[in-house]
Amino acid sequence: MTNQYPKDLYKIITSVILYTFGLVVLLWFLYQIMSIFILFIFAIVLGLIINQPVSKLEKKGMKRWLASLIVLGIIFIVSTLLGFLVVPHISEQIDTLVGDLPGYFNSISAHVTHMLRKYPELNKELQGDGLSISEAVPSLGKTVIGLSSISFSVLGGIFMFIVFLSMIIFFVGNPRPIINMYLSVFEPEKRGKAERALQHTSIMLGGWMKSNLIGGIVQAILVYIFLTIMNVPGALVWAALAFFSELIPKIGFYIMAIPPTLVALSISPATAFWCLVFFLLLNELISDFVMPKLRSSTMNIHPVSLLFLLLAMTTAFGLMGALLAAPMAAIIKAYYEEFYLRRFPDDPDMDQRIDNILYKQ
């Protein structure tokens, strides 16, 4: 009897060590493949979006493979045409902008120095260490050298891109096994909620992509026209940046507005001022009128939630996380409403409770 306890203790200790080791290995593996997992989620998000027109064609009696071929073919043809028509001009303007960067920098520095002469105290404070503004900012050469030190594998990137496209194509062509696996994760009595949550997610993602495409095109056209009239260099580059800025919620405005405004400052302060006014008005037009009409009730997410998720995803996963912030917000919203909020009855006094918190202090 006394020999039994050491054996049991030995088994318990061995099991704990093995389970701990297995858990550590599993967590390490998940950490290593996190970027792949994010890429997989991004592929599923795009697959759900592309699935909507494919499913509409399939409902009209068309074979799934043919509907997928038509939709994916249209996307490929449009992307290729835009690539041939727009990319060479954008590349040319980028080369010109990069070549003219020293001149832009010197001009901006001269304008800022001239304006600071009107405020001697501020100018003295900025140059308290005996450094000019141009000396205080890292030189262009050092910046370029620093950026060039960032290396990446071109072949690995091409391989990942091919795998990424393949996941989208296979999901759109035959989504049933993936959806079956997804539903199988839930208990049978909860699969109805899982079905409605994914359906709601798909609707919100479709509204998100539609609004981004239309809003981005409107922004790009207006930016290109205005900057061309103002003779700001690289108008096509900034228009392309304005188009993609809608993919990053709320912060996209600053990504779109700051670079061309700085380039405009190299021309004259007045040009930079009017550029800044234009971008502020454009942001108000798109954010307050165009986008709400496009998104309507499909993606009603509070800006604070979007900004929090944007910061969290960007911190964790970089640019890919920033692009996935809005889709992840839609996914979280759909599952939160379906699996949590629906458990409670509607509260008719909710608005009154909110007013009491806000105004009765």
MIBA-266215 format. One line per 3 residues: number of its first residue (from 0); their letters; for each residue x, y, z of N, C-alpha, C. Coordinates in steps of 0.05 Angstrom, whole numbers. Example, Ala and Ser with C-alpha at 12.3 -4.5 7.8 and 13.67 -1.06 7.14 Angstrom:
// residues 2
0 = as = 264 -114 156 246 -90 156 264 -66 156; 257 -45 142 273 -21 143 258 1 157
//
This chain:
// residues 361
0 = mtn = 17 -24 0 0 0 0 17 25 0; 40 24 16 57 47 17 72 52 -9; 76 31 -25 90 34 -50 72 45 -72
3 = qyp = 46 45 -67 27 54 -87 28 85 -90; 32 99 -68 32 128 -68 54 140 -85; 79 130 -82 101 140 -99 95 136 -128
6 = kdl = 83 113 -135 78 107 -163 56 127 -174; 35 131 -158 15 151 -166 26 179 -169; 43 186 -150 55 213 -151 73 216 -175
9 = yki = 87 195 -181 105 195 -205 89 198 -230; 65 184 -232 48 187 -255 37 215 -258; 29 226 -235 17 253 -236 38 274 -245
12 = its = 62 272 -233 84 290 -241 91 287 -270; 93 262 -279 99 257 -308 77 268 -326; 52 265 -318 30 275 -335 31 305 -336
15 = vil = 36 318 -313 37 347 -312 60 358 -330; 83 345 -328 106 353 -345 100 350 -374; 88 327 -381 82 322 -410 61 342 -420
18 = ytf = 40 346 -404 19 365 -413 30 393 -415; 47 401 -396 59 428 -397 77 431 -421; 93 410 -426 110 411 -450 94 412 -476
21 = glv = 72 396 -477 55 397 -501 42 424 -504; 33 436 -482 20 462 -484 40 483 -493; 65 482 -483 85 502 -491 91 499 -521
24 = vll = 94 474 -530 99 469 -558 76 479 -575; 51 474 -566 28 483 -581 27 514 -583; 32 527 -560 32 556 -560 54 567 -578
27 = wfl = 77 555 -576 99 563 -593 92 560 -623; 79 538 -629 71 533 -657 51 553 -666; 31 559 -649 11 578 -656 23 606 -660
30 = yqi = 42 613 -643 56 638 -646 71 640 -673; 84 618 -680 99 618 -705 81 620 -730; 57 609 -729 40 609 -752 19 631 -751
33 = msi = 21 649 -732 1 670 -728 -3 686 -754; 19 693 -767 17 709 -792 3 693 -813; 7 666 -814 -7 649 -833 -36 648 -827
36 = fil = -43 647 -801 -71 646 -792 -85 672 -800; -71 695 -797 -83 721 -805 -87 721 -835; -68 711 -850 -71 709 -879 -95 692 -887
39 = fif = -99 670 -872 -121 652 -877 -148 666 -872; -149 681 -850 -174 697 -844 -179 717 -866; -158 731 -875 -161 750 -897 -172 737 -922
42 = aiv = -161 713 -928 -171 698 -952 -200 691 -949; -208 682 -925 -236 675 -920 -254 700 -922; -245 722 -912 -260 747 -914 -265 754 -943
45 = lgl = -244 754 -959 -247 760 -988 -264 739 -1001; -261 714 -993 -278 693 -1004 -307 697 -999; -314 705 -974 -342 710 -968 -353 734 -984
48 = iin = -336 754 -989 -345 777 -1005 -350 768 -1034; -330 754 -1045 -333 745 -1073 -355 725 -1076; -361 710 -1055 -382 690 -1056 -410 702 -1062
51 = qpv = -414 727 -1054 -441 738 -1057 -450 740 -1086; -434 752 -1104 -443 752 -1133 -443 724 -1145; -424 706 -1136 -424 679 -1146 -450 664 -1138
54 = skl = -458 668 -1113 -483 655 -1104 -508 666 -1118; -508 691 -1125 -530 703 -1139 -532 690 -1167; -510 686 -1181 -510 673 -1207 -518 644 -1204
57 = ekk = -509 631 -1183 -517 603 -1178 -546 600 -1173; -559 619 -1159 -587 618 -1154 -604 620 -1180; -592 634 -1199 -605 637 -1225 -603 612 -1243
60 = gmk = -591 591 -1233 -589 566 -1248 -562 560 -1260; -543 578 -1256 -516 573 -1267 -500 554 -1249; -484 538 -1261 -466 520 -1246 -447 536 -1229
63 = rwl = -440 524 -1206 -423 538 -1188 -395 544 -1200; -384 525 -1214 -357 528 -1225 -357 550 -1247; -380 551 -1262 -382 572 -1283 -385 599 -1271
66 = asl = -402 601 -1250 -407 627 -1237 -381 637 -1224; -366 619 -1212 -340 626 -1200 -321 635 -1221; -320 621 -1243 -302 628 -1265 -308 656 -1276
69 = ivl = -334 662 -1279 -342 688 -1290 -334 711 -1271; -341 708 -1245 -336 729 -1226 -305 733 -1222; -291 711 -1218 -262 713 -1215 -249 723 -1240
72 = gii = -259 716 -1263 -249 725 -1289 -252 755 -1292; -276 765 -1284 -281 794 -1285 -262 809 -1267; -258 799 -1242 -240 811 -1224 -211 812 -1235
75 = fiv = -203 790 -1247 -176 788 -1258 -173 807 -1282; -193 808 -1300 -191 826 -1323 -190 855 -1315; -208 863 -1296 -208 891 -1287 -182 898 -1274
78 = stl = -172 880 -1257 -146 885 -1243 -124 888 -1263; -123 870 -1283 -102 871 -1303 -103 897 -1320; -127 905 -1328 -130 929 -1343 -121 954 -1327
81 = lgf = -130 954 -1302 -121 977 -1285 -91 977 -1281; -80 952 -1279 -51 950 -1276 -36 961 -1300; -46 954 -1324 -32 963 -1349 -37 993 -1353
84 = lvv = -60 1003 -1346 -67 1031 -1352 -56 1050 -1331; -56 1042 -1305 -51 1061 -1284 -23 1057 -1271; -16 1031 -1267 9 1026 -1252 34 1039 -1265
87 = phi = 38 1037 -1291 62 1050 -1303 63 1080 -1297; 40 1094 -1298 40 1123 -1293 46 1128 -1263; 34 1111 -1246 40 1115 -1217 69 1110 -1211
90 = seq = 80 1088 -1224 108 1082 -1220 126 1105 -1229; 119 1117 -1252 134 1139 -1263 133 1163 -1244; 110 1169 -1233 107 1192 -1215 121 1186 -1189
93 = idt = 121 1161 -1179 136 1154 -1155 166 1159 -1159; 176 1150 -1182 205 1155 -1188 211 1185 -1188; 193 1201 -1200 197 1229 -1201 197 1241 -1173
96 = lvg = 177 1233 -1156 175 1243 -1129 200 1236 -1113; 209 1211 -1115 233 1203 -1100 257 1219 -1109; 260 1223 -1135 282 1239 -1145 282 1268 -1136
99 = dlp = 257 1279 -1132 255 1307 -1125 253 1311 -1095; 255 1289 -1079 252 1292 -1050 271 1312 -1037; 297 1312 -1045 315 1332 -1033 306 1360 -1038
102 = gyf = 296 1366 -1063 286 1393 -1068 262 1399 -1052; 243 1380 -1049 219 1384 -1033 228 1390 -1004; 246 1375 -994 255 1378 -966 267 1405 -961
105 = nsi = 285 1413 -979 298 1439 -976 278 1462 -978; 258 1459 -996 238 1480 -999 220 1482 -975; 212 1458 -964 196 1458 -940 211 1471 -916
108 = sah = 236 1463 -914 253 1474 -893 255 1505 -895; 258 1514 -920 260 1543 -924 235 1557 -916; 212 1546 -924 186 1558 -918 181 1558 -888
111 = vth = 188 1536 -874 184 1535 -845 202 1555 -831; 227 1556 -840 246 1575 -828 236 1604 -831; 226 1610 -855 215 1637 -860 192 1643 -842
114 = mlr = 174 1623 -838 151 1628 -821 159 1631 -792; 180 1616 -784 189 1618 -756 202 1644 -749; 211 1659 -769 223 1685 -764 202 1705 -752
117 = kyp = 177 1699 -757 156 1716 -746 151 1710 -717; 162 1688 -707 159 1680 -679 187 1674 -668; 202 1695 -661 230 1691 -653 234 1673 -628
120 = eln = 215 1675 -609 217 1659 -585 216 1629 -592; 196 1622 -609 194 1594 -617 218 1585 -633; 227 1602 -651 250 1596 -667 275 1591 -650
123 = kel = 278 1608 -629 300 1606 -611 299 1580 -595; 274 1572 -587 270 1547 -572 277 1523 -589; 269 1523 -615 274 1501 -633 303 1498 -639
126 = qgd = 317 1521 -640 345 1521 -648 363 1526 -623; 353 1518 -600 368 1523 -575 394 1508 -574; 396 1485 -588 421 1470 -588 439 1478 -610
129 = gls = 433 1499 -624 450 1508 -646 445 1492 -672; 424 1477 -674 418 1461 -698 396 1475 -714; 399 1475 -740 378 1485 -757 357 1463 -761
132 = ise = 334 1470 -772 313 1450 -776 322 1428 -794; 336 1435 -815 345 1415 -834 366 1396 -822; 382 1406 -802 402 1390 -789 389 1371 -768
135 = avp = 366 1381 -757 353 1366 -736 339 1341 -747; 331 1343 -773 317 1320 -785 337 1303 -799; 335 1276 -796 354 1258 -809 355 1263 -839
138 = slg = 380 1261 -849 384 1267 -878 370 1246 -895; 364 1253 -919 351 1235 -938 368 1210 -943; 394 1214 -945 412 1191 -950 410 1171 -927
141 = ktv = 411 1181 -902 408 1162 -880 381 1148 -879; 360 1163 -886 334 1151 -887 332 1129 -908; 343 1134 -932 342 1115 -953 359 1090 -945
144 = igl = 382 1095 -933 399 1072 -924 384 1056 -903; 371 1070 -885 356 1055 -864 334 1038 -876; 319 1050 -895 298 1034 -908 309 1011 -924
147 = ssi = 331 1016 -937 342 994 -954 353 971 -938; 358 976 -912 368 954 -895 347 934 -889; 321 941 -894 299 922 -889 298 902 -912
150 = sfs = 305 878 -907 306 858 -929 282 839 -927; 274 828 -949 252 808 -950 257 789 -973; 245 767 -971 248 746 -992 227 750 -1013
153 = vlg = 236 756 -1038 217 760 -1060 204 734 -1067; 219 713 -1069 208 687 -1076 188 678 -1055; 194 682 -1029 175 675 -1008 150 691 -1010
156 = gif = 152 717 -1016 128 734 -1019 111 725 -1043; 124 718 -1065 109 708 -1088 95 682 -1082; 109 664 -1068 97 638 -1060 72 643 -1042
159 = mfi = 75 661 -1022 53 666 -1004 29 679 -1019; 35 696 -1038 14 708 -1054 -1 687 -1070; 14 669 -1082 1 648 -1098 -17 630 -1080
162 = vfl = -6 623 -1057 -22 607 -1038 -47 622 -1029; -44 648 -1024 -66 665 -1015 -88 665 -1037; -80 670 -1062 -100 669 -1084 -112 642 -1087
165 = smi = -97 621 -1083 -107 594 -1086 -128 588 -1065; -124 598 -1040 -144 594 -1019 -170 608 -1026; -168 632 -1037 -192 646 -1044 -207 631 -1067
168 = iff = -192 623 -1087 -205 609 -1110 -218 583 -1101; -204 567 -1085 -215 542 -1077 -240 546 -1058; -238 566 -1041 -261 572 -1024 -286 580 -1040
171 = vgn = -281 599 -1059 -304 608 -1075 -315 585 -1093; -297 569 -1104 -306 547 -1121 -321 525 -1107; -313 519 -1082 -326 498 -1067 -326 505 -1037
174 = prp = -344 522 -1028 -343 531 -1000 -356 511 -980; -371 492 -990 -387 474 -973 -370 459 -952; -347 447 -960 -331 433 -939 -321 452 -917
177 = iin = -313 476 -924 -303 495 -904 -326 503 -885; -350 509 -896 -373 517 -880 -382 493 -863; -381 469 -874 -388 445 -859 -369 442 -835
180 = myl = -343 446 -839 -324 444 -818 -329 465 -797; -336 489 -806 -342 511 -788 -366 505 -770; -388 495 -782 -412 489 -767 -407 465 -748
183 = svf = -390 447 -756 -385 423 -740 -370 430 -714; -358 454 -712 -345 462 -688 -365 467 -666; -389 475 -673 -410 482 -653 -427 458 -647
186 = epe = -439 458 -623 -458 438 -616 -483 440 -633; -497 418 -639 -520 419 -657 -541 441 -650; -546 445 -624 -566 464 -616 -557 493 -620
189 = krg = -530 497 -624 -520 524 -628 -513 530 -657; -518 511 -674 -510 515 -702 -529 535 -716; -553 538 -706 -571 559 -718 -559 586 -713
192 = kae = -549 591 -688 -537 617 -682 -511 621 -699; -496 599 -701 -471 601 -717 -477 607 -746; -499 596 -757 -507 601 -784 -515 630 -788
195 = ral = -532 640 -769 -541 668 -772 -517 688 -768; -499 681 -750 -476 699 -745 -458 701 -770; -453 678 -783 -436 679 -807 -451 692 -830
198 = qht = -477 688 -832 -493 702 -852 -492 732 -848; -496 741 -823 -495 769 -817 -467 780 -823; -446 765 -816 -419 773 -822 -415 777 -852
201 = sim = -425 758 -868 -422 760 -897 -435 785 -908; -459 791 -897 -474 815 -907 -458 840 -900; -447 842 -875 -432 865 -867 -406 868 -883
204 = lgg = -393 846 -889 -368 847 -904 -374 856 -933; -397 847 -944 -404 856 -971 -409 886 -971; -423 896 -950 -428 925 -949 -403 940 -945
207 = wmk = -384 929 -929 -358 942 -925 -342 944 -951; -341 923 -966 -326 924 -991 -339 942 -1012; -365 941 -1014 -380 958 -1033 -375 988 -1026
210 = snl = -378 995 -1000 -374 1023 -992 -345 1032 -996; -326 1014 -991 -298 1021 -995 -292 1026 -1025; -303 1009 -1042 -298 1012 -1071 -310 1039 -1081
213 = igg = -335 1043 -1075 -348 1068 -1085 -336 1093 -1072; -333 1092 -1045 -321 1115 -1031 -293 1120 -1040; -278 1099 -1044 -250 1102 -1053 -248 1113 -1080
216 = ivq = -265 1104 -1099 -265 1115 -1126 -272 1145 -1126; -292 1152 -1110 -300 1180 -1109 -277 1197 -1098; -265 1188 -1076 -242 1202 -1065 -219 1205 -1084
219 = ail = -213 1183 -1098 -190 1183 -1116 -194 1203 -1139; -219 1204 -1150 -225 1222 -1172 -223 1251 -1163; -235 1257 -1140 -235 1285 -1130 -206 1294 -1123
222 = vyi = -191 1276 -1111 -163 1283 -1103 -147 1288 -1128; -150 1271 -1149 -134 1274 -1173 -141 1300 -1187; -167 1307 -1189 -175 1331 -1202 -165 1356 -1187
225 = flt = -168 1356 -1161 -160 1380 -1145 -130 1384 -1146; -114 1362 -1141 -85 1365 -1140 -74 1372 -1168; -87 1362 -1189 -78 1370 -1216 -83 1399 -1221
228 = imn = -106 1410 -1212 -112 1438 -1215 -92 1455 -1199; -85 1445 -1175 -66 1460 -1158 -37 1456 -1166; -32 1439 -1187 -5 1433 -1196 13 1421 -1175
231 = vpg = 1 1404 -1158 16 1389 -1138 28 1364 -1151; 54 1360 -1150 66 1337 -1163 56 1310 -1152; 55 1290 -1169 46 1263 -1161 17 1260 -1156
234 = alv = 0 1275 -1171 -29 1274 -1166 -40 1246 -1168; -30 1230 -1187 -40 1203 -1191 -32 1185 -1168; -9 1189 -1157 0 1174 -1133 -17 1179 -1109
237 = waa = -23 1205 -1105 -39 1212 -1082 -68 1203 -1086; -77 1203 -1111 -104 1192 -1116 -106 1163 -1110; -85 1147 -1118 -85 1119 -1111 -84 1115 -1081
240 = laf = -69 1132 -1067 -67 1130 -1038 -95 1136 -1025; -109 1155 -1037 -136 1162 -1027 -155 1139 -1031; -152 1124 -1053 -169 1101 -1059 -166 1079 -1037
243 = fse = -141 1073 -1030 -136 1051 -1011 -139 1060 -982; -140 1087 -978 -141 1096 -950 -168 1088 -936; -189 1084 -952 -214 1076 -940 -213 1048 -927
246 = lip = -193 1032 -935 -191 1005 -923 -182 1007 -894; -170 1029 -886 -161 1032 -858 -180 1053 -845; -198 1044 -828 -219 1062 -817 -207 1084 -801
249 = kig = -219 1108 -804 -213 1132 -789 -185 1143 -793; -164 1126 -791 -137 1135 -793 -130 1139 -823; -145 1127 -841 -139 1130 -869 -139 1159 -879
252 = fyi = -154 1176 -866 -155 1204 -874 -127 1217 -872; -113 1211 -850 -87 1223 -845 -66 1211 -865; -69 1185 -871 -52 1173 -891 -56 1186 -918
255 = mai = -80 1193 -924 -87 1205 -950 -79 1234 -952; -81 1249 -930 -79 1278 -931 -51 1289 -926; -36 1276 -907 -10 1288 -899 11 1289 -921
258 = ppt = 16 1267 -935 38 1268 -955 34 1289 -977; 10 1290 -990 7 1311 -1011 7 1339 -1000; -2 1342 -975 -1 1369 -963 28 1378 -958
261 = lva = 45 1359 -950 73 1366 -946 86 1373 -973; 79 1357 -994 90 1364 -1020 80 1391 -1030; 55 1397 -1024 44 1423 -1031 58 1445 -1016
264 = lsi = 67 1440 -991 81 1460 -976 108 1467 -989; 119 1448 -1004 144 1454 -1018 140 1474 -1041; 115 1476 -1050 109 1496 -1071 104 1523 -1058
267 = spa = 85 1524 -1039 80 1549 -1025 62 1543 -1001; 63 1559 -980 45 1555 -957 16 1558 -965; 10 1575 -984 -18 1579 -993 -29 1553 -1006
270 = taf = -12 1541 -1022 -20 1516 -1035 -25 1494 -1014; -8 1492 -994 -11 1473 -973 -36 1478 -957; -42 1504 -952 -66 1511 -937 -92 1502 -952
273 = wcl = -93 1508 -978 -117 1500 -993 -119 1470 -996; -96 1456 -997 -97 1427 -998 -108 1416 -971; -99 1428 -949 -109 1419 -923 -139 1424 -921
276 = vff = -148 1447 -930 -177 1453 -929 -193 1433 -947; -182 1428 -970 -195 1409 -988 -198 1381 -975; -176 1371 -963 -177 1344 -951 -196 1344 -927
279 = lll = -197 1365 -912 -216 1366 -889 -245 1365 -899; -251 1381 -920 -278 1381 -931 -284 1354 -944; -264 1342 -958 -269 1316 -970 -275 1295 -949
282 = nel = -260 1296 -926 -265 1277 -905 -293 1280 -894; -302 1305 -890 -329 1309 -880 -350 1299 -900; -345 1304 -926 -364 1295 -947 -366 1265 -947
285 = isd = -343 1251 -947 -342 1222 -949 -352 1209 -923; -342 1219 -900 -349 1206 -875 -377 1211 -866; -388 1235 -871 -414 1242 -860 -437 1239 -879
288 = fvm = -431 1237 -905 -453 1235 -925 -451 1210 -942; -428 1206 -955 -426 1184 -974 -426 1157 -960; -407 1153 -942 -403 1126 -929 -428 1117 -913
291 = pkl = -440 1135 -896 -464 1125 -882 -486 1116 -901; -490 1130 -924 -510 1122 -943 -504 1095 -955; -478 1090 -960 -470 1065 -973 -472 1042 -953
294 = rss = -463 1047 -928 -463 1025 -909 -490 1020 -896; -506 1042 -894 -532 1041 -883 -532 1024 -857; -548 1002 -857 -550 986 -833 -533 961 -835
297 = tmn = -518 958 -857 -502 933 -860 -478 932 -841; -467 955 -834 -443 955 -817 -444 979 -798; -461 978 -778 -465 1000 -760 -447 995 -735
300 = ihp = -422 1004 -737 -402 999 -716 -392 1026 -706; -391 1030 -680 -383 1055 -669 -353 1061 -675; -346 1086 -681 -318 1092 -687 -298 1085 -665
303 = vsl = -307 1087 -639 -289 1080 -617 -281 1051 -619; -300 1034 -624 -295 1005 -627 -276 1000 -650; -280 1014 -673 -263 1011 -696 -234 1020 -690
306 = lfl = -232 1042 -676 -205 1053 -670 -190 1035 -651; -204 1024 -631 -191 1006 -612 -181 981 -626; -199 969 -643 -191 945 -657 -169 951 -677
309 = lla = -170 975 -689 -149 983 -708 -122 984 -694; -121 997 -671 -95 999 -656 -86 971 -647; -105 955 -637 -97 928 -628 -86 911 -650
312 = mtt = -101 910 -673 -93 894 -696 -67 904 -708; -64 930 -710 -39 941 -721 -15 935 -704; -19 938 -678 3 932 -659 11 903 -661
315 = afg = -8 885 -663 -3 856 -663 7 846 -690; -4 856 -712 1 844 -738 10 864 -760; 15 889 -753 25 908 -773 4 916 -793
318 = lmg = 12 919 -818 -5 929 -839 -28 909 -845; -23 883 -844 -44 864 -848 -65 866 -827; -57 871 -802 -76 875 -781 -93 900 -785
321 = all = -81 922 -795 -96 946 -800 -117 942 -822; -110 926 -842 -129 921 -864 -152 903 -854; -146 886 -834 -166 867 -824 -183 879 -801
324 = aap = -177 904 -792 -190 915 -769 -220 917 -773; -229 928 -796 -258 931 -801 -272 905 -805; -261 886 -821 -273 859 -822 -275 845 -795
327 = maa = -254 847 -779 -255 835 -752 -276 848 -735; -279 874 -737 -300 888 -722 -328 877 -730; -332 872 -756 -357 861 -766 -361 833 -755
330 = iik = -340 817 -755 -343 789 -745 -349 789 -715; -335 805 -700 -340 806 -671 -368 816 -665; -377 837 -680 -404 848 -676 -425 827 -681
333 = ayy = -422 812 -704 -442 792 -711 -444 770 -690; -421 760 -681 -422 738 -661 -429 747 -634; -422 771 -627 -430 782 -601 -460 786 -599
336 = eef = -472 796 -621 -501 800 -621 -516 774 -621; -506 754 -636 -520 729 -639 -517 711 -615; -493 709 -604 -488 690 -582 -492 702 -554
339 = ylr = -491 729 -552 -493 741 -526 -518 758 -522; -521 778 -540 -544 797 -536 -571 783 -539; -573 764 -557 -599 751 -561 -608 734 -537
342 = rfp = -590 730 -518 -598 715 -494 -616 731 -476; -616 758 -479 -631 776 -462 -654 788 -477; -677 792 -463 -699 806 -476 -693 835 -480
345 = ddp = -707 848 -499 -703 876 -503 -711 892 -479; -695 912 -473 -700 930 -450 -713 955 -460; -739 960 -454 -753 984 -464 -742 1009 -451
348 = dmd = -729 1007 -428 -719 1030 -414 -689 1036 -420; -678 1023 -440 -650 1026 -445 -642 1055 -451; -658 1068 -469 -652 1096 -476 -653 1114 -451
351 = qri = -673 1109 -434 -675 1125 -409 -651 1120 -391; -642 1095 -389 -619 1089 -372 -594 1104 -383; -591 1104 -409 -568 1118 -421 -570 1148 -415
354 = dni = -594 1160 -417 -597 1188 -411 -591 1194 -382; -598 1176 -364 -593 1180 -335 -562 1180 -330; -548 1163 -344 -518 1163 -341 -506 1188 -352
357 = lyk = -516 1197 -375 -504 1220 -388 -511 1247 -375; -536 1250 -366 -545 1277 -358 -551 1280 -328; -556 1258 -314 -561 1261 -285 -536 1257 -269
360 = q = -522 1279 -264 -497 1278 -250 -497 1297 -226
//
